[in-house]
Amino acid sequence: MAPGIAVLISLVAVGLAPLTFTMKDEISRLSTTVDALKRDRDDMSSTVDDLKRDRQDMRQLSTTVDALKRDQDDMLQLSTTVDALKRDRDNMSTTVDALKRDQDNMSATVDALKRDQDDMRQLSTTVDALKRDQDDISTAVDALKRDRDNMSTTVDALKRDQDDMSTAVDALKRDRDNMSTTVDALKRDRDNMRQLSTTVDALKRDQDDMSTTVDALKRHRDNMSTTVDVLKRDRDNMRQLSTTVDALKRDQDDMSTTVDALKRDQDDMRQLSTTVDALVQHLHNSVMLLFCPEGYTMRRGICYKAFNTIKTFGEAAVTCHGYGGTLAMPRDPETNAFLISLYRSVSDDSPFWFGLYDSREEGSFQWADFSALGTYNSWAPGQPDNLRGNQDCVLYSPLPSFKDKWDDAPCDWLYRFICQTIPGGPLQAGGALAAAIQRLSDHPQ
């Protein structure tokens, strides 16, 4: 457009060349005016472009505002629905109907969004129309070139248009400010709508939970019905039992006297139980004093036993000590003969340790109770000989030439042995006391 105006000015300058000098001043002033108008025109052209862009923005903003208004209407409907859901939450059937209506409203919202999509397509068509308008503007520029002879009228019209446009621009700015406020309000409404949507989802979940609870309550009701039937039968049984209870109460009164007598008898029984416990303890102590541990044989108030297990002299002594005694001590011929017969019943061809040794001092024999050997002995011929210098313990020899005689031997050799203890010593584990009581019952005197 600017080149066209320049050409126009050139033409005017060429056409007015023959004019008089008086016209030159006027032409100069007119040229200055034209230059000012050119600058105003350029400014207005920029303003027009800005206004066109603002118009497009306003159209888009108007479309957005319309969509937001529709969303606001939907939000209001949704808010009403939420309020209805909150009021009707306890009535599940009504809530389901309301949710169905909400579903229809959501379908309407989807349809509105589809319409918005169609509007976007129409916007593309509008852009094409603007392009065609641009072509029309080019045509209008050509027309302006043709209308350059009526410059003054055009300038006045442009000034008036400038004033109108300034007013329009101010109005558009105010509208833009108002639209901005509206958009902010609509954004806040959109956020509220999202919160309401979250509330609706929570209410739907509550509805599902309530449905599950209703099913559970129905099952509980069925179970309660069965329980009621059972309770009714129990009530009938309780009525029958009532008569029995009355009879039992009468029997209870009769038994009260008997119970008192039984309590007195119970006190007597307690005293008798204490007496019996004392007697049993006394009997146990008497049995312990009268009888030997299990497997032992008594002779002249001493219990003896030949063990059919092999141990060293020291191990055998420990075993005897466990029964409260020592290795056997044949201090006289009668006891010696008794021990020979005792161990022969266990083994006739094995050595048996008994309680005689000289490990403290060679040749100075003593019994297991640390007393001296004394005058009686039953040594084999040539014994004790302390062969190889390590024979310090005494046993019954099984050798034919030493049969049943005393012989010294190394203490760490393994042989059978004979123990002795007193009646009432520690009993072996398992049935010793029972066996003693049985013998007492077989031989009461």
C-alpha positions in Angstrom: 0.0 0.0 0.0 2.9 2.4 0.8 4.4 2.0 -2.7 1.0 2.8 -4.2 0.8 6.0 -2.2 4.3 7.0 -3.2 3.3 6.5 -6.9 0.2 8.6 -6.3 2.3 11.4 -4.8 4.7 11.2 -7.8 1.8 11.4 -10.2 0.3 14.3 -8.3 3.7 16.1 -8.4 4.1 15.5 -12.2 0.5 16.6 -12.9 0.8 19.8 -11.0 4.1 20.9 -12.5 2.6 23.4 -14.9 0.7 25.0 -12.1 1.7 28.4 -10.9 4.1 29.1 -8.1 1.2 30.0 -5.7 0.0 26.4 -6.0 3.4 25.1 -5.1 3.1 26.2 -1.5 -0.3 24.6 -1.2 1.1 21.4 -2.8 4.0 21.5 -0.3 1.6 21.7 2.6 -0.5 19.0 1.1 2.6 16.8 0.7 3.4 17.4 4.3 -0.1 16.5 5.2 0.1 13.4 3.0 3.3 12.3 4.7 1.6 12.7 8.1 -1.3 10.7 6.8 1.1 8.0 5.5 2.6 7.7 9.0 -0.9 7.6 10.5 -1.9 5.1 7.9 1.1 2.9 8.7 0.3 3.2 12.4 -3.3 2.4 11.7 -2.3 -0.6 9.5 -0.3 -2.0 12.5 -3.3 -1.2 14.7 -5.6 -3.0 12.2 -3.3 -6.0 12.2 -3.2 -6.1 15.9 -7.0 -5.7 16.0 -7.3 -8.6 13.5 -5.2 -10.7 15.7 -7.2 -9.6 18.7 -10.4 -10.4 16.8 -9.1 -13.9 16.1 -8.1 -14.3 19.8 -11.4 -12.9 20.8 -13.2 -15.4 18.6 -11.1 -18.3 20.1 -11.7 -16.9 23.5 -15.4 -16.5 22.9 -15.5 -20.2 21.8 -13.6 -21.2 24.9 -15.9 -19.0 27.0 -18.9 -20.7 25.5 -17.5 -24.1 26.2 -16.7 -23.1 29.7 -20.2 -21.7 30.2 -21.6 -25.0 29.0 -19.2 -26.7 31.4 -20.3 -24.4 34.1 -23.9 -25.4 33.4 -22.9 -29.0 33.5 -21.0 -28.3 36.7 -24.1 -26.8 38.2 -26.1 -29.8 37.2 -23.4 -32.1 38.6 -23.4 -30.1 41.8 -27.1 -30.6 42.1 -26.6 -34.3 41.4 -23.9 -34.5 44.1 -26.2 -32.8 46.6 -29.0 -35.3 45.6 -26.5 -38.2 46.1 -25.5 -37.0 49.5 -29.1 -36.6 50.6 -30.2 -40.0 49.0 -27.0 -42.0 50.0 -29.0 -44.0 52.6 -31.6 -44.9 49.9 -29.6 -47.1 47.5 -32.4 -47.4 44.9 -32.8 -43.6 44.6 -29.0 -43.2 44.5 -28.8 -45.6 41.5 -31.5 -43.7 39.6 -29.6 -40.4 40.3 -26.4 -42.0 39.1 -28.2 -43.0 35.9 -29.4 -39.4 35.4 -25.8 -38.3 36.0 -24.7 -40.8 33.4 -27.1 -39.2 30.9 -25.8 -35.7 31.8 -22.3 -37.0 31.2 -23.4 -38.2 27.8 -24.8 -34.8 27.0 -21.4 -33.3 28.1 -19.7 -35.7 25.7 -22.0 -34.6 22.9 -21.1 -30.9 23.8 -17.5 -31.8 23.5 -18.1 -33.4 20.1 -19.9 -30.1 19.1 -16.8 -28.2 20.3 -14.8 -30.4 18.0 -17.0 -29.5 15.1 -16.6 -25.9 16.0 -12.8 -26.3 15.8 -13.3 -27.7 12.3 -15.4 -24.6 11.5 -12.6 -22.5 12.9 -10.3 -24.0 10.2 -12.9 -22.9 7.7 -12.9 -19.4 9.2 -9.1 -19.2 8.8 -9.6 -20.0 5.1 -12.2 -17.3 4.9 -9.7 -14.9 6.5 -7.2 -15.8 3.8 -9.8 -15.0 1.2 -10.5 -11.7 3.1 -6.8 -10.9 2.8 -7.1 -11.3 -1.0 -10.1 -9.0 -0.8 -8.0 -6.5 1.1 -5.5 -6.5 -1.8 -8.3 -5.7 -4.1 -9.4 -2.9 -1.7 -5.8 -1.5 -1.9 -6.2 -1.4 -5.7 -9.4 0.4 -5.2 -7.7 2.9 -2.9 -5.3 3.6 -5.6 -8.1 4.3 -7.9 -9.7 6.6 -5.2 -6.5 8.6 -4.7 -8.2 11.7 -6.4 -10.5 12.0 -3.4 -7.7 12.0 -0.9 -9.2 14.6 1.4 -12.5 12.8 1.9 -10.5 9.6 2.5 -8.3 11.3 5.0 -11.4 12.6 6.9 -13.0 9.2 6.8 -9.7 7.6 8.0 -9.6 10.1 10.9 -13.1 9.3 11.8 -12.3 5.6 11.5 -9.3 6.2 13.7 -11.4 7.7 16.4 -14.0 4.9 16.0 -11.2 2.3 16.1 -9.7 4.0 19.2 -13.1 3.7 20.9 -13.4 0.1 19.6 -9.9 -0.7 20.9 -10.7 0.7 24.3 -14.0 -1.2 24.4 -12.1 -4.4 23.3 -9.5 -3.9 26.0 -12.3 -3.5 28.6 -13.9 -6.6 27.2 -10.6 -8.4 27.3 -10.1 -7.5 30.9 -13.7 -8.6 31.7 -13.1 -11.8 29.7 -9.9 -12.5 31.7 -11.8 -12.2 34.9 -14.5 -14.5 33.5 -11.9 -17.0 32.4 -10.3 -17.0 35.9 -13.7 -17.5 37.5 -14.4 -20.4 35.0 -11.0 -21.9 35.8 -11.9 -21.9 39.5 -15.2 -23.4 38.6 -13.4 -26.1 36.6 -11.2 -26.9 39.6 -14.3 -27.1 41.7 -15.9 -29.4 39.1 -12.8 -31.7 39.4 -13.2 -31.8 43.1 -16.9 -32.6 42.7 -15.9 -35.4 40.2 -13.6 -36.8 42.9 -16.5 -36.7 45.4 -18.7 -38.5 42.9 -16.1 -41.2 42.5 -15.8 -41.5 46.3 -19.6 -41.7 46.5 -19.6 -44.5 43.8 -17.1 -46.4 45.8 -19.2 -45.9 48.9 -22.1 -47.2 46.9 -20.2 -50.3 46.0 -19.2 -50.8 49.6 -22.8 -50.3 50.7 -23.9 -52.9 48.2 -21.5 -55.4 49.6 -22.7 -54.5 53.2 -26.3 -55.0 52.1 -25.4 -58.5 50.7 -23.6 -59.3 54.0 -26.6 -58.0 56.0 -28.9 -60.2 53.9 -26.8 -63.2 54.7 -26.7 -62.2 58.3 -30.5 -61.9 58.3 -30.8 -65.4 56.9 -28.5 -66.6 59.6 -30.4 -64.7 62.2 -33.6 -66.3 61.0 -32.1 -69.7 61.5 -30.8 -68.6 64.9 -34.3 -67.4 65.8 -35.8 -70.8 64.9 -33.2 -72.5 67.1 -33.9 -70.0 69.9 -37.6 -70.8 69.7 -36.9 -74.5 70.0 -34.6 -73.7 72.9 -37.3 -71.6 74.5 -39.7 -74.6 74.3 -37.0 -76.8 75.9 -36.4 -74.1 78.6 -40.1 -74.3 79.4 -39.8 -78.0 79.8 -36.6 -77.5 81.9 -38.4 -75.0 84.1 -40.4 -77.8 85.7 -37.3 -79.9 86.1 -35.5 -76.9 87.7 -38.3 -76.5 90.2 -38.0 -80.1 91.1 -34.3 -79.7 91.4 -34.7 -76.7 93.7 -36.8 -78.8 96.0 -34.2 -81.6 95.8 -31.5 -78.9 96.5 -33.3 -77.9 99.7 -33.4 -81.6 100.7 -29.7 -82.0 99.8 -28.6 -78.9 101.8 -28.8 -80.9 105.1 -26.9 -83.8 103.5 -24.2 -81.4 102.2 -23.7 -80.0 105.6 -23.2 -83.5 107.0 -20.9 -84.3 104.1 -18.8 -81.2 104.9 -18.4 -82.3 108.4 -17.4 -85.8 107.1 -15.0 -84.0 104.7 -13.3 -82.3 107.6 -13.0 -85.7 109.3 -11.6 -87.2 106.1 -9.0 -84.4 105.9 -7.8 -85.2 109.4 -7.8 -88.9 108.5 -5.9 -88.2 105.3 -3.2 -86.4 107.3 -3.0 -89.4 109.6 -2.8 -91.8 106.7 0.0 -89.7 105.0 2.0 -89.8 108.2 1.5 -93.6 108.4 2.5 -94.1 104.8 5.7 -92.1 105.4 6.4 -94.1 108.5 5.8 -97.3 106.6 8.1 -96.1 103.8 10.8 -95.3 106.2 10.3 -98.7 107.9 10.5 -100.5 104.5 13.7 -98.6 103.7 15.2 -99.8 107.0 14.1 -103.4 106.7 14.9 -104.2 103.1 17.9 -104.0 100.7 18.0 -102.3 97.3 16.7 -104.3 94.4 19.0 -107.2 93.4 20.8 -107.2 96.8 20.8 -110.2 99.2 20.8 -109.6 103.0 23.1 -111.4 105.4 23.3 -110.5 109.1 21.9 -107.0 108.5 24.1 -106.2 105.5 23.1 -106.3 101.8 25.4 -107.8 99.2 25.3 -108.0 95.4 27.6 -109.6 92.8 27.5 -107.4 89.6 27.8 -109.1 86.2 29.5 -106.0 84.6 33.3 -105.4 84.3 34.9 -102.3 85.7 38.3 -101.2 87.1 38.7 -101.3 90.9 38.1 -97.6 91.2 35.0 -97.6 88.9 33.6 -100.6 90.9 34.0 -98.6 94.1 32.2 -95.6 92.6 29.3 -97.9 91.6 29.0 -99.3 95.1 29.1 -95.8 96.6 26.1 -95.0 94.4 24.1 -97.5 96.4 25.2 -96.1 99.7 27.9 -98.7 100.3 31.4 -100.0 99.4 33.0 -102.9 97.8 32.3 -106.1 99.9 34.6 -106.7 102.9 34.8 -110.5 103.9 36.3 -109.9 107.4 35.5 -113.5 108.6 35.3 -117.0 107.2 31.5 -117.1 107.2 31.2 -113.8 105.2 33.9 -115.0 102.8 32.1 -118.3 102.1 28.8 -116.4 101.6 30.5 -114.1 99.0 32.0 -117.0 97.2 28.6 -118.6 96.8 27.1 -115.2 95.8 29.5 -114.5 92.9 29.4 -118.2 91.7 25.7 -117.6 91.1 26.7 -114.9 88.6 29.9 -116.4 87.1 32.0 -119.4 88.2 35.1 -118.7 86.1 35.6 -115.0 86.4 37.6 -112.8 88.9 35.6 -110.5 91.2 36.9 -107.4 92.9 36.2 -106.9 96.6 37.1 -104.1 99.0 40.7 -104.8 99.9 43.8 -102.8 98.7 47.3 -101.6 99.6 47.7 -98.7 97.2 48.4 -96.3 100.1 51.4 -98.3 101.4 52.7 -101.4 99.7 52.1 -104.5 101.9 49.8 -102.6 104.3 46.3 -103.8 103.2 43.1 -102.0 104.3 39.4 -102.5 103.8 37.2 -100.1 101.8 36.2 -98.4 105.0 39.9 -97.6 105.6 40.2 -100.2 108.5 43.2 -102.5 108.7 43.0 -106.0 107.3 43.1 -107.7 110.6 44.0 -111.3 111.5 41.7 -113.1 109.0 42.7 -113.6 105.3 42.2 -116.1 102.5 45.2 -115.5 100.3 46.2 -118.0 97.6 49.5 -119.7 98.0 52.4 -117.2 97.4 50.1 -114.2 97.4 50.1 -111.3 97.6 53.3 -111.0 95.5 52.9 -107.6 93.9 54.0 -109.0 90.6 55.8 -106.3 88.4 55.2 -103.9 91.3 51.8 -102.7 90.3 49.4 -105.2 92.0 47.6 -103.1 94.7 44.0 -104.3 94.6 42.5 -107.7 95.7 40.1 -110.1 93.9 38.7 -113.6 94.1 40.9 -115.7 91.7 39.3 -118.1 89.1 42.5 -120.0 88.5 42.3 -123.7 89.3 45.3 -123.5 91.7 43.9 -120.3 93.3 40.2 -121.1 93.0 38.1 -118.8 95.3 41.3 -117.5 97.0 42.4 -113.9 97.3 44.9 -112.6 94.8 46.4 -109.2 94.2 46.2 -107.6 90.7 46.6 -104.3 88.9 43.8 -102.0 89.9 43.1 -100.8 86.3 42.1 -104.2 85.0 38.5 -104.8 84.2 36.7 -107.4 86.3 33.3 -108.1 87.8 32.8 -107.0 91.4 30.8 -107.4 94.7 29.2 -104.5 96.6 27.8 -104.3 100.1 25.5 -101.7 101.7 23.1 -101.4 104.7 19.3 -101.7 104.5 17.6 -98.4 103.7 20.4 -97.2 101.5 19.7 -95.5 98.1 17.4 -97.7 95.9 18.0 -98.4 92.3 15.7 -96.6 89.8 12.5 -98.4 89.1 10.3 -100.7 91.3 12.6 -101.2 94.4 10.1 -99.8 96.9 7.2 -101.6 95.2 9.2 -104.9 95.4 10.0 -104.3 99.1 6.3 -103.6 99.9 5.4 -106.8 98.0 7.8 -108.8 100.1 6.4 -107.2 103.2 2.9 -108.3 102.2 4.1 -111.8 101.5 6.0 -112.0 104.9 4.1 -109.7 107.3 6.1 -111.0 110.3 
